[in-house]
Structures are given as C-alpha cells and as structure tokens.
Amino acid sequence: MTDVVHDSAAGRDAPDGPLFAERYRAIAARDMRFDGQFFTAVRTTGIYCRPSCPARTPKPANVTFYLTSAAAHDAGFRACKRCLPEATPGTPEWNLRQDLAGRAMRLIADGVVDREGVDGLAVRLGYSVRQISRLLAGELGAGPLALARAQRAQTARALLSETDLRLADVAFAAGFGSIRQFNDTIVEIFAATPSEIRARARRRGNGAAPRTTMARVPLAPVDAGETGENDAEGRPTDRQLLRLSLPVRLPFDARGVLAFLAARAIDGVESADLAGPDLRYARTLTLPHGPGAFEVRYREPDRSDPSAADRTASVGVTVEVSRLADVPVAVTRIRRLLDLDADPVAVDRALAADPALAAGVAAAPGIRVPGAVDAAELLVRAIVGQQISVAAARTHLSRLAGAVGMPYASGIPGLSRLFPTPEQVADGARHHLRLPARNIGTIETTMRALDTGDLAVSVGDDPTELRRRLVERPGIGPWTAGYVALRVLGDPDILMDGDVALLAGARTLGLLDGEAPRARQFRELAARGSAWAPWRSYAAMHLWRRAS
C-alpha cells in the first residue's frame, strides 16, 4: 500500500487524500488482502466493517476509513455482525512503522496495558502518560486504554466463537477485570451479548458445537514426591489446552518459516515435524503468569488455485497455559513468531520487480520473517550463533537448555523443558557451552545485565536505539544487533552487514562478483539492497534460502 495519509486530529484517512481513493477501490472490489489493515465505517448505518464485507458498497460520501477498530468504535460505530471485522489478520503497519505509535501498538498487543496499565506502557516507551495518550489519539484515533480494550474484545470474540469455555472464563482469559466490564464492552462493540455471539457462531456451524474445545490437562508434579493440585512452591500442576484458529493472509510460506524454526529447534524446548501433510511446530514459552506451550499445525493449500493469493486462511494452534489470562499474550507471540500479520502481496510484488529475485518469489510466495517469543532468548541465540553454523549453535543451545533449563511436563508431545532464564544462562554458560572464552564472557555479562535490568530488550524498542545499545557492549557487533532487531522487533527492512550467508545467496543469484574482495561484495550488496526497501528483511530470507 502507499504511504499513509492521516487526519491527525482523528486518526483517519483524509477524504481528499490519495489513500482514501485507494482504499475505496479495495472495498469496492471486496479485496480480502486488506482485511485488518484498515476498517470501513459507514455513517448511514453506524457500523464498521472489514474491506471485504459482502454488503453493498456504500457511497464515498458516507465512508470514513480508520486504522484501528478502536478508533472506529470511539467514533460511535459498532462492529458489523455479517463480516466480523475483528476476525482478521492484524495490520503489518506496526512493524513498518518503527515510530512511537508502532512501538506502542506492539506493546499493547503483548498485553502491557492489561498487566502494567498506561503508566507501565509510558515507562517502557520513555514518555509521559499524557504524551503517549495524546500521540496515540492523534495518530490512531484512540488512546491506549481504548486500543487495549479493542484487543480484549477481539480475543473474547474468538474465544466465544471457537471454544466451549464458560463465559466467566472467557472474560478473564481476554483480560477483562470483571464480568460486568466484559458484558458491557461486548454489547457496546458488537451490539450483542456474549451468549448471542456464541449462539450466532454455532448457527454458522449448522448448530454444531464449537469447532475447538478447551480441556484441562493433568501434569506430573515438579517434585516427584508431591501429589495433589500444586507443587511444593504452590504452582499449579495442571494446565489448560485451548485450540484456536489464527487468521493469516495468503500466500503464506508456512513450510519456509517452520523449516527455519525447525533447523534451529532446541531439544526439549521445541519440536517440529514437516513431513506432512500437516506441518507441525511446537515449543514451550514463559508467559507473564507462568510457563506454557503451544503447537502449530498447518496444511498447505493447493497452490494450483489461482485465487489463493486473494484469500485469507487460518493456522490451527493449540495453546497450553497455566492461567487463562495468558491466552492473548501467547497468541500475540505466536503471530509474531510466524509473521502472520505480514502483507505478502505487497512484499512479493516489490521483490519480484527485481529480475534476480523474481524466480525465488515465484517459488516461495508469501515468504515470512520469523520473529521471537522471548527477547532474552533470541539475544542468547544470536550471541551463540556468531561465527558458527546453525547446526553447531543448535547443539550448544540444546546442551545448555538440557543442563540448566527448568523441566516442564507438557501435554504437547516432544516438549520437556523451558529455555533457561537470563540468570540460568549466566550461571551455566561457562560449564555447558564449549565456545571461546570471549564469547562465554559476552554471554555472561549480557545475561547478567538483562537479569539486573541494566539492559532491556523488548518488542517496544526503537530499532536504532536497540542496535546502538547492543553494539556498545563488548563482543556484540552489528550482525548480532541487526539479527536481534530483525527477529525481536519484526523490522521488515534489515539487510545485515557482515552476513556471509547473504553474500553466498547473492552470488548464487549472480548479484555479486565472487572473485571480488569480501568488503567490496558487502558494499555492492548494500547498494543493490537499497532497491528492496522497505522489505529488505524479506529479501534477506530469499538470499538465505538460496545460500542453503
């Protein structure tokens, strides 16, 4: 899509701006590719819809486009009961926009406002509450509380439609503070009670029970001598499994992103099976209220269908949590890990314009940039992976996790432990990582800094500032800092300096002279890569694939 033009006072498209005309063409064509990227509010009906809504296209004079559902709701509109605008992939703009608004949206999606309030969000971003509220209201049309409420409503709608959770459990799983707040918000946004939304979903399924269910999974106590519902430290020894469907835009190179993760899978922490027909990837993770896990299953669509790129699909996930309040956080992190909110059509169109990349784009449409579920873990992986192969890094990290990671009895096959905390890594690195002393020292000091709070890495960081902080630390260079920004922040426009695999892929494509000095090759690749902006991270995935 083109650059965004906003009415700064309301967070909506200017009616006379070029983006209004482009988006109006999208809703007239009922183009599913734009679902979730903006919302269409119709003044004559008081309803907001997704771009592909099958209802009759409204007149331009009656239309206002909003970047967020929260902005549409705050302007007095209610969600369409026909197209369910909340049931869409998220907007890729929060990664494209590395400004304060984009950083805030990533943190809100990760549940920071629900856990720490607007004060916590402001502290993480380094601004006052008043500044954050004013900026978000001006840029996006809604303040942080309204944006967080929209996130809760979206989670609640999915749980009502796809699970058999009790309504009270749905309320707290979605992050609402009370049943009354839950009921009032759902009625206000969707013009229907929670029970009516669930009944409507069942009618769509021809009266069948919800497509997915929730089950309690009893787990062995951490201490084998303990029995009952809690371990010696009072932690629950049973967890809950929920099966959900996460929307994704097609084309989706699921095999590519899962193969990337599978090649780096740490024994016990991750498990993968790409033999098919269902692709599978699972892993444990640490959530705000305790440990958890998830499993992804995806069946690749028929690529011979020419209309596949114009449709949305869904990824089946099983989420295992200690507390239901962690469900939305887990879902957000899975979406980031798999890059489910990308705009694959825009990426493919831009990269295919380069003849050297066109064949790769055709062979792997919808390529994704893998994210991360834990910033500290990804930083450890990046430091360990310096100067060694992917297979060697996996061996080192599996040995470390097996020695110091906390055991975890999961209901999902193949998972047996959590990735070590920064403190555990710092304590165990010297004993279990067979790396040069300098690398071990870098790992120890960096993990100590994360553990004490002297260093912070999160999805809400500014990319330039994050890379500066990391490069200032002994033993961390531009490659490591760039890799962390690529995967933790989902920055779509990184072509890492010093990556020999990128050079190998570029030489395979005939982009570089393999006889030239390496420093010259890096300069030439950087110059060539400027044409791939703002999608250089996705171009890097194509180059890495060719290199391997």
BADODO-849984 format. One record per residue (C-alpha): residue number from 1; x, y, z. Coordinates in nm, 4 decimals. Each point is the difference from the previous one (the first is absolute). Layout:
BEGIN
NUM	X	Y	Z
...
This chain:
BEGIN
1	0.0000	0.0000	0.0000
2	0.1061	0.3610	-0.0407
3	0.1212	0.2275	0.2742
4	-0.2668	0.0723	0.2579
5	-0.1719	0.3375	-0.0008
6	-0.1869	0.0678	0.3238
7	-0.2312	0.2593	0.1407
8	0.2272	0.0673	0.2975
9	-0.2907	0.1101	0.2165
10	-0.1943	-0.3213	-0.0323
11	0.2342	-0.2749	-0.1183
12	-0.1942	-0.0548	-0.3218
13	0.0712	0.0402	-0.3706
14	-0.0416	0.3480	-0.1406
15	-0.3038	-0.0134	-0.2360
16	0.1866	0.1870	-0.2709
17	0.3243	-0.1946	0.0405
18	0.1362	-0.2589	-0.2471
19	-0.0335	-0.2812	0.2540
20	-0.3765	0.0518	0.0281
21	-0.0455	-0.0706	-0.3706
22	0.2240	-0.3061	0.0175
23	-0.1849	-0.1431	0.2961
24	-0.3375	0.0729	-0.1526
25	0.1046	-0.2029	-0.3048
26	0.0959	-0.2823	0.2376
27	-0.3431	-0.0108	0.1658
28	-0.1769	0.0279	-0.3356
29	0.1950	-0.3082	-0.1113
30	-0.0571	-0.1703	0.3406
31	0.3724	-0.0678	0.0051
32	0.0847	-0.2367	0.2855
33	0.3677	0.0938	-0.0106
34	-0.0807	0.3202	0.1877
35	-0.2042	-0.1613	0.2797
36	0.1430	0.1152	0.3307
37	0.2115	0.2744	-0.1565
38	-0.2786	0.2557	0.0331
39	-0.3687	0.0149	0.0906
40	-0.2896	0.1498	-0.1944
41	-0.2553	0.1985	0.2010
42	-0.3336	0.0897	-0.1615
43	-0.1756	0.3015	0.1460
44	-0.3467	-0.0915	-0.1286
45	0.0007	-0.3368	0.1799
46	0.2248	0.0757	0.2982
47	0.1995	-0.3163	-0.0727
48	0.3663	-0.0685	-0.0767
49	0.1084	-0.2903	-0.2211
50	0.3005	-0.1762	-0.1438
51	0.0896	0.0975	-0.3614
52	-0.1341	-0.3283	-0.1405
53	-0.3440	0.0317	0.1601
54	-0.2590	-0.1466	-0.2425
55	-0.2518	0.2759	0.0719
56	-0.0788	0.2545	-0.2689
57	0.2835	0.2480	-0.0488
58	-0.0941	0.3295	0.1689
59	0.0266	0.3352	-0.1710
60	0.3372	0.1743	0.0483
61	-0.1688	0.2920	0.1725
62	-0.1202	-0.2348	0.2760
63	0.3338	-0.1738	0.0586
64	0.2773	0.0641	0.2500
65	0.3068	-0.2241	0.0159
66	0.1682	-0.0692	0.3344
67	0.3331	-0.1620	0.0753
68	-0.1333	-0.1831	0.3061
69	-0.3282	-0.1466	0.1105
70	0.0425	0.1933	0.3250
71	-0.0058	0.3288	-0.1923
72	-0.3153	-0.1031	-0.1844
73	-0.1673	-0.0993	0.3230
74	0.1019	0.3177	0.1803
75	-0.1533	0.1947	-0.2882
76	-0.3347	-0.1644	0.0775
77	-0.0043	-0.2975	-0.2409
78	-0.0757	-0.3636	0.0790
79	0.1506	-0.3137	-0.1473
80	-0.1786	-0.1581	-0.2956
81	-0.1761	-0.3244	0.0913
82	0.0346	-0.1276	-0.3542
83	0.3718	0.0337	-0.0784
84	0.1392	-0.0125	0.3578
85	0.2727	0.2646	-0.0450
86	0.1815	-0.1158	0.3155
87	0.0615	-0.3467	-0.1500
88	0.2762	0.1135	-0.2349
89	0.3787	-0.0117	-0.0124
90	0.1637	0.2994	0.1646
91	0.1527	0.2918	-0.1838
92	0.3650	-0.0248	-0.1118
93	0.0269	0.3739	0.0552
94	0.1127	-0.0372	0.3628
95	0.3232	-0.1576	-0.1236
96	0.0321	0.2318	-0.2989
97	-0.0498	0.2971	0.2292
98	0.3003	0.0005	0.2296
99	-0.1210	0.3255	0.1545
100	-0.1456	0.0465	0.3466
101	-0.3527	-0.0983	-0.1090
102	0.1238	-0.3271	-0.1533
103	0.2074	-0.0816	0.3087
104	-0.2981	0.0718	0.2247
105	-0.2281	-0.2252	-0.2051
106	0.2437	-0.2906	0.0267
107	0.0112	0.0360	0.3781
108	-0.3783	0.0352	0.0290
109	-0.0425	-0.3173	-0.2060
110	0.2376	-0.1761	0.2407
111	-0.2316	0.0909	0.2897
112	0.2128	0.2670	0.1676
113	-0.2973	0.2318	0.0684
114	-0.2015	-0.2875	0.1483
115	0.2877	-0.1025	0.2290
116	0.1685	0.3324	0.0805
117	-0.2536	0.2658	-0.0934
118	0.0615	0.3083	-0.2119
119	0.2674	0.1051	0.2516
120	0.1947	-0.3175	-0.0789
121	-0.0342	0.0591	-0.3729
122	0.1293	0.3552	0.0386
123	0.3005	-0.1123	0.2061
124	0.0959	-0.2603	-0.2602
125	-0.0211	0.2574	-0.2785
126	0.1784	0.2734	0.1953
127	-0.2777	0.2583	-0.0264
128	-0.2633	0.1388	0.2351
129	-0.3506	-0.1454	0.0142
130	-0.1360	0.3270	-0.1392
131	0.2396	-0.0058	-0.2954
132	-0.0800	-0.3621	-0.0851
133	-0.3754	0.0534	0.0244
134	0.0097	0.3153	-0.2111
135	0.2194	-0.1561	-0.2690
136	-0.2054	-0.3188	-0.0351
137	-0.3275	0.1915	-0.0073
138	0.1354	0.2281	-0.2694
139	0.1718	-0.2673	-0.2109
140	-0.2398	-0.2931	0.0409
141	-0.3241	0.1604	0.1142
142	-0.0061	-0.1741	0.3395
143	0.1966	0.0106	0.3236
144	0.1879	-0.2923	0.1587
145	-0.2927	-0.1133	0.2168
146	-0.2363	-0.0108	-0.2990
147	0.2588	-0.1880	-0.2084
148	0.0511	-0.2534	0.2792
149	-0.3768	-0.0398	0.0366
150	-0.0292	-0.0717	-0.3724
151	0.2697	-0.2653	0.0386
152	-0.1955	-0.1610	0.2853
153	-0.3219	0.0090	-0.2007
154	0.1675	-0.1703	-0.2941
155	0.1343	-0.2767	0.2255
156	-0.3382	-0.0417	0.1669
157	-0.1796	-0.0323	-0.3337
158	0.2412	-0.2734	-0.1107
159	-0.0392	-0.1927	0.3266
160	-0.3788	0.0310	-0.0090
161	-0.0125	-0.1263	-0.3579
162	0.2641	-0.2714	0.0111
163	0.0000	-0.1490	0.3499
164	-0.2445	-0.1362	0.2536
165	0.1529	0.2005	0.2852
166	-0.2468	0.1260	0.2570
167	-0.0883	0.3644	-0.0573
168	0.1701	0.0998	0.3248
169	0.3188	-0.1747	-0.1131
170	-0.0180	0.1786	-0.3351
171	-0.0211	0.3329	0.1806
172	0.3154	-0.0530	0.2024
173	0.1867	-0.1791	-0.2796
174	-0.0555	0.3063	-0.2200
175	0.1386	0.2282	0.2704
176	-0.3178	0.1621	0.1352
177	0.0065	0.0992	0.3649
178	-0.3581	-0.1046	0.0742
179	-0.2970	-0.1815	-0.1491
180	-0.1945	0.3244	-0.0146
181	0.2776	0.1761	-0.1921
182	0.0128	-0.2949	-0.2396
183	-0.3764	-0.0004	-0.0629
184	-0.0219	0.3775	-0.0414
185	0.2935	0.0156	-0.2431
186	-0.1228	-0.2866	-0.2168
187	-0.3480	0.1493	-0.0289
188	0.1408	0.3449	-0.0722
189	0.2368	-0.1159	-0.2741
190	-0.1915	-0.2863	-0.1599
191	-0.3614	0.0980	0.0803
192	-0.0525	-0.3515	0.1352
193	0.0432	-0.1761	0.3311
194	0.2753	-0.2619	0.0430
195	-0.2629	-0.2749	-0.0086
196	-0.1433	0.1365	-0.3248
197	0.3449	0.0084	-0.1610
198	0.0587	-0.3635	0.0964
199	-0.3447	-0.1026	-0.1253
200	0.0591	0.1815	-0.3285
201	0.3320	-0.1817	-0.0454
202	-0.1713	-0.3341	0.0550
203	-0.2687	0.0863	-0.2523
204	0.2719	0.0709	-0.2544
205	0.1264	-0.3504	0.0738
206	-0.3479	-0.1477	-0.0707
207	-0.0743	-0.0365	0.3678
208	0.3131	-0.1965	0.0785
209	0.2004	0.0462	0.3160
210	0.2971	0.2371	-0.0164
211	0.2669	-0.1117	-0.2426
212	0.2607	0.0047	0.2723
213	-0.0183	-0.0910	0.3635
214	0.1836	0.0576	0.3235
215	0.1289	-0.2836	0.2125
216	0.1815	-0.0164	0.3313
217	0.3185	-0.2033	-0.0206
218	0.1322	-0.1527	0.3251
219	0.3778	0.0144	0.0224
220	0.2513	-0.1753	0.2192
221	0.1132	0.2077	0.2987
222	0.3396	0.1635	-0.0329
223	0.1131	-0.1853	0.3124
224	-0.0715	-0.3705	-0.0418
225	-0.0723	-0.0271	0.3714
226	-0.2837	0.2524	-0.0162
227	-0.3585	-0.0837	-0.0780
228	-0.3151	0.2016	-0.0366
229	-0.0747	0.3093	-0.2040
230	0.3071	0.2099	0.0862
231	0.3716	-0.0592	0.0196
232	0.2202	0.0888	0.2964
233	0.0076	0.3676	-0.1006
234	-0.3749	0.0271	-0.0451
235	0.0075	-0.0061	-0.3797
236	-0.2861	-0.1788	-0.1781
237	0.0939	-0.3398	-0.1373
238	-0.2804	-0.0031	-0.2513
239	-0.0393	0.2307	-0.2942
240	-0.2640	0.0708	-0.2590
241	0.0075	-0.0695	-0.3714
242	-0.1955	0.2201	-0.2391
243	-0.0222	-0.0583	-0.3729
244	-0.0381	0.3109	-0.2115
245	0.0248	0.1149	-0.3605
246	0.2235	0.2971	-0.0788
247	-0.0809	0.1892	-0.3219
248	0.2824	0.0552	-0.2502
249	0.0223	0.1652	-0.3402
250	0.0790	-0.2190	-0.2976
251	0.2358	-0.0805	-0.1518
252	0.1678	-0.1358	0.3127
253	0.3334	-0.1794	-0.0276
254	-0.0670	-0.2120	0.3063
255	0.2552	-0.2639	-0.0962
256	0.2712	0.2625	-0.0322
257	-0.0536	0.1678	0.3364
258	-0.0483	-0.3307	0.1833
259	0.3071	-0.1504	-0.1671
260	0.2015	0.2999	0.1206
261	-0.1193	-0.0634	0.3569
262	0.0410	-0.3782	-0.0264
263	0.3637	0.0326	-0.1091
264	0.0679	0.1943	0.3207
265	-0.2272	-0.2025	0.2312
266	0.1455	-0.0590	0.3475
267	-0.0534	-0.3504	0.1362
268	-0.2843	-0.0121	0.2526
269	-0.0829	0.3685	-0.0469
270	-0.1205	-0.0429	-0.3586
271	-0.1338	-0.2802	-0.2182
272	-0.0723	-0.0029	-0.3729
273	-0.1282	-0.2379	-0.2675
274	-0.0164	0.1266	-0.3577
275	-0.0578	-0.3370	-0.1677
276	-0.3649	0.0894	-0.0538
277	-0.2672	0.0112	-0.1109
278	-0.0450	0.2199	0.3102
279	0.3055	0.2092	0.0829
280	0.0637	0.0030	0.3762
281	0.2093	0.2153	0.2321
282	-0.0242	0.0233	0.3793
283	0.1923	0.1607	0.2819
284	-0.0122	0.1027	0.3639
285	0.0017	0.3639	0.1059
286	-0.0020	0.2149	0.3106
287	-0.3135	0.2112	0.0391
288	-0.0822	0.2774	0.2494
289	-0.1912	-0.2326	0.2345
290	0.2089	-0.3131	-0.0382
291	0.1435	-0.2476	-0.2497
292	-0.1953	-0.1158	-0.3029
293	0.0325	-0.1539	-0.3424
294	-0.1626	-0.0068	-0.3415
295	-0.0245	-0.2172	-0.3086
296	-0.0553	0.1253	-0.3547
297	-0.1522	-0.2181	-0.2723
298	-0.0509	0.1168	-0.3547
299	-0.1034	-0.1785	-0.3179
300	0.1324	0.1706	-0.3099
301	-0.2695	0.1109	-0.2488
302	-0.0098	-0.1037	-0.3617
303	0.2340	0.2448	-0.1727
304	-0.1537	-0.0855	-0.3370
305	-0.3022	0.2070	0.1055
306	0.0598	0.3410	-0.1659
307	-0.2197	0.1818	0.2510
308	0.1911	-0.1225	0.3059
309	0.1993	0.3221	0.0339
310	-0.3196	0.2014	0.0350
311	-0.1352	-0.1897	0.2967
312	0.0685	-0.0277	0.3690
313	0.0518	-0.3306	0.1731
314	0.0602	-0.1095	0.3578
315	0.2721	-0.1746	0.1949
316	-0.1115	-0.2559	0.2563
317	0.1653	0.0387	0.3399
318	-0.0268	-0.1770	0.3321
319	0.0907	0.2281	0.2886
320	0.0933	-0.1399	0.3414
321	-0.0092	0.2460	0.2893
322	0.0198	-0.0041	0.3782
323	-0.2508	0.2859	0.0175
324	-0.2576	0.1032	-0.2563
325	0.1133	0.3618	0.0262
326	0.3096	-0.1016	-0.1992
327	-0.1977	-0.1091	-0.3072
328	0.0040	0.3377	-0.1839
329	0.3715	0.0475	0.0734
330	0.0803	-0.3475	-0.1312
331	-0.2048	0.0596	-0.3150
332	0.1711	0.3341	-0.0649
333	0.3437	-0.1595	0.0347
334	-0.0911	-0.2868	-0.2319
335	-0.1186	0.2508	-0.2595
336	0.3285	0.1889	0.0270
337	0.2073	-0.3188	-0.0139
338	-0.1668	-0.1076	-0.3256
339	-0.0355	0.3539	-0.1398
340	-0.3712	-0.0613	-0.0546
341	-0.0847	0.3697	-0.0340
342	0.2272	0.0627	-0.2983
343	-0.1281	0.1383	-0.3291
344	0.1316	-0.2745	-0.2327
345	-0.1452	0.1449	-0.3190
346	0.1758	0.3341	0.0514
347	0.3280	-0.1723	0.0890
348	-0.0087	-0.2406	-0.2947
349	-0.0972	0.2712	-0.2476
350	0.2897	0.2231	0.1085
351	0.2667	-0.2722	0.0051
352	-0.1133	-0.1664	-0.3231
353	0.0673	0.3294	-0.1778
354	0.3708	-0.0886	0.0304
355	0.0720	-0.2608	-0.2702
356	0.2573	-0.1668	0.2257
357	-0.2636	-0.0695	0.2681
358	-0.2994	-0.0686	-0.2239
359	0.0594	-0.3757	-0.0284
360	0.0415	-0.0341	0.3758
361	-0.3200	0.1918	0.0648
362	-0.1871	-0.2233	-0.2446
363	0.1419	-0.3117	0.1673
364	-0.0800	0.1151	0.3551
365	-0.2882	0.2491	-0.0085
366	-0.0971	0.1509	0.3323
367	0.3431	-0.0383	0.1604
368	0.0087	0.0985	0.3678
369	0.2626	0.1368	0.2389
370	0.0005	-0.2153	0.3177
371	-0.0450	0.1977	0.3200
372	0.0667	-0.0936	0.3619
373	-0.2092	-0.0936	0.3021
374	0.2598	0.1233	0.2519
375	0.2449	0.2850	-0.0542
376	0.2591	-0.1227	0.2503
377	0.0011	-0.3480	-0.1516
378	0.0475	0.1395	-0.3492
379	0.2941	0.2101	0.1200
380	0.1652	-0.3139	0.1433
381	-0.0575	-0.1828	-0.3285
382	0.1503	0.2888	-0.1971
383	0.3158	0.0195	0.2135
384	0.0513	-0.3769	-0.0016
385	-0.0572	-0.0074	-0.3762
386	0.2801	0.2468	-0.0750
387	0.2684	-0.1568	-0.2183
388	-0.1426	-0.3553	0.0111
389	-0.2503	-0.1969	-0.2065
390	-0.3706	-0.0329	0.0728
391	0.0472	-0.3695	0.0858
392	0.2871	0.0733	0.2392
393	-0.1976	0.2749	0.1746
394	-0.2925	-0.2374	0.0411
395	0.2279	-0.2596	0.1608
396	0.1452	0.2512	0.2482
397	-0.3404	0.1423	0.0920
398	-0.1575	-0.3445	0.0412
399	0.2805	-0.0973	0.2391
400	-0.0492	0.3205	0.1997
401	-0.3795	-0.0340	0.0171
402	0.0250	-0.3656	0.0978
403	0.2378	0.0819	0.2836
404	-0.1522	0.3133	0.1550
405	-0.3488	0.0480	-0.1521
406	-0.2954	-0.0692	0.2285
407	-0.1754	-0.3336	-0.0671
408	-0.3508	0.0426	-0.1354
409	-0.2576	-0.2783	-0.0265
410	-0.2114	0.0956	-0.2988
411	-0.3128	-0.1490	-0.1464
412	0.1500	0.0718	-0.3437
413	0.2291	-0.2779	-0.1292
414	0.3722	0.0644	-0.0310
415	0.0258	0.2778	0.2579
416	0.1749	-0.0559	0.3324
417	0.1669	0.3207	0.1181
418	0.0065	0.3784	-0.0103
419	0.2767	0.2060	-0.1527
420	0.2275	0.1232	0.2825
421	-0.0550	0.3423	0.1532
422	0.2750	0.2645	-0.0358
423	0.1189	-0.0833	0.3525
424	0.0149	-0.3724	-0.0786
425	0.1887	0.0674	-0.3238
426	0.2512	0.2229	0.1783
427	0.0581	-0.2630	0.2686
428	0.0274	-0.2928	-0.2412
429	0.1684	0.1414	-0.3106
430	0.3585	-0.0643	0.1124
431	-0.0787	-0.3607	0.0953
432	-0.2172	-0.1087	-0.2926
433	0.0930	0.2092	-0.3054
434	0.3170	-0.1100	-0.1763
435	0.0747	0.3354	-0.1555
436	0.3023	0.2338	0.0061
437	0.0532	0.1767	0.3326
438	-0.0813	0.3380	-0.1546
439	-0.3412	-0.1221	-0.1205
440	-0.0726	-0.1525	0.3402
441	0.0892	0.3308	0.1648
442	-0.2334	0.1890	-0.2327
443	-0.2850	-0.2375	0.0798
444	0.0597	0.0219	0.3752
445	0.0217	0.3793	0.0192
446	-0.2945	0.0542	-0.2366
447	-0.2250	-0.2417	0.1851
448	0.0979	0.1530	0.3350
449	-0.0939	0.3407	-0.1380
450	-0.3388	-0.1321	-0.1150
451	-0.0576	-0.1660	0.3369
452	0.0782	0.3153	0.1987
453	-0.1828	0.2345	-0.2371
454	0.3127	0.1837	-0.1128
455	-0.0872	-0.1152	-0.3533
456	-0.3530	-0.0307	-0.1356
457	-0.1154	-0.1493	-0.3301
458	-0.3680	-0.0055	-0.0945
459	-0.2413	0.0259	-0.2922
460	-0.0570	0.3644	0.0908
461	0.3588	0.1093	-0.0622
462	0.1043	0.2518	-0.2613
463	0.2075	-0.1970	-0.2574
464	0.2815	0.2529	-0.0280
465	0.0281	0.0446	0.3748
466	-0.0108	-0.3760	0.0631
467	0.2795	-0.0656	-0.2466
468	0.2076	0.2804	0.1503
469	-0.0382	-0.1405	0.3532
470	0.0984	-0.3482	-0.1129
471	0.3007	0.1030	-0.2092
472	0.1357	0.1999	0.2930
473	0.0369	-0.3230	0.1950
474	0.3318	-0.1876	-0.0343
475	-0.0267	-0.3010	-0.2280
476	-0.3205	0.1070	-0.1777
477	0.0407	0.1282	-0.3534
478	-0.2289	0.1421	-0.2680
479	-0.1019	-0.3453	-0.1269
480	-0.1258	-0.1143	0.3398
481	-0.1785	0.3289	0.0650
482	-0.1622	-0.0105	-0.3427
483	-0.1132	-0.3589	0.0448
484	-0.1619	0.0854	0.3349
485	-0.1815	0.2987	-0.1531
486	-0.1108	-0.2156	-0.2921
487	-0.1578	-0.2696	0.2140
488	-0.1007	0.1718	0.3254
489	-0.1419	0.3177	-0.1547
490	-0.1148	-0.1531	-0.3281
491	0.1810	0.2822	-0.1813
492	-0.0830	-0.0622	-0.3682
493	0.2919	0.1982	-0.1407
494	0.3280	-0.1487	0.1245
495	0.2786	-0.1329	-0.2222
496	0.2684	-0.0957	0.2480
497	0.3539	0.1155	-0.0580
498	0.2596	-0.2735	0.0373
499	-0.2305	-0.2960	-0.0698
500	0.1983	-0.2398	-0.2203
501	-0.3110	-0.2082	-0.0706
502	-0.1601	0.3030	-0.1630
503	0.3064	0.0340	-0.2204
504	-0.0203	-0.3674	-0.0939
505	-0.3651	0.0330	-0.0960
506	0.0685	0.3168	-0.1984
507	0.2848	-0.1667	-0.1891
508	-0.2266	-0.2940	-0.0830
509	-0.2436	0.2465	-0.1555
510	0.2767	0.1682	-0.1972
511	-0.0279	0.3254	0.1929
512	0.3668	0.0111	0.1016
513	0.3419	-0.0746	-0.1383
514	0.1234	-0.2925	0.2039
515	0.3624	0.0887	-0.0782
516	-0.0254	0.3485	0.1491
517	0.1254	0.0691	0.3551
518	-0.2609	-0.0747	0.2637
519	-0.0181	0.3613	0.1192
520	-0.0838	0.1097	-0.3533
521	-0.2680	-0.2681	-0.0285
522	-0.1666	0.1275	0.3165
523	0.0000	0.3549	-0.1366
524	-0.1479	-0.1151	-0.3297
525	-0.2693	-0.2042	0.1747
526	-0.0946	0.2974	0.2174
527	-0.0264	0.2187	-0.3089
528	-0.2109	-0.2563	-0.1851
529	-0.2152	-0.0541	0.3056
530	-0.1072	0.3632	0.0137
531	-0.2423	-0.0815	-0.2825
532	-0.1709	-0.2586	0.2221
533	-0.1000	0.2480	0.2707
534	-0.2151	-0.0108	0.2068
535	0.0047	-0.3816	-0.0296
536	0.3716	-0.0786	0.0301
537	-0.0618	-0.2478	0.2842
538	-0.2173	-0.2078	-0.2342
539	0.2635	0.0248	-0.2733
540	0.2499	-0.1323	0.2547
541	-0.2214	-0.3052	0.0544
542	0.0135	-0.0715	-0.3742
543	0.3792	0.0386	-0.0036
544	0.0407	-0.2265	0.3037
545	-0.2152	-0.2611	-0.1679
546	0.2160	0.0060	-0.3116
547	0.3149	-0.0228	0.2110
548	-0.1224	-0.3164	0.1719
